[in-house]
Amino acid sequence: MLGIESLSGNALAAALVGIVLFEALALYVGYGALESLVGGAVRRVLTGECKLAELLLRRCSAPAGGSDQ
């Protein structure tokens, strides 16, 4: 798919390491963004502050005391 099959030896190893590093960075950024978007809401459901149905219907909001970190 990427055309790295034609590479051999050190070039193939370097290409594979680069691909793996890129995938790791993409997952790190992606999961970080996902956690910042829904992490607080999921935490409130797991601690029992909100029910899952309330969360899905957007009736469960952040606590009134401050930021949700």
Secondary structure, DSSP 8 states (H G I E B T S, - for coil): --SGGG--THHHHHHHHHHHHHHHHHHHHHHHHHHHHHHHHHHHHHTTSS-HHHHHTT-----TTS---
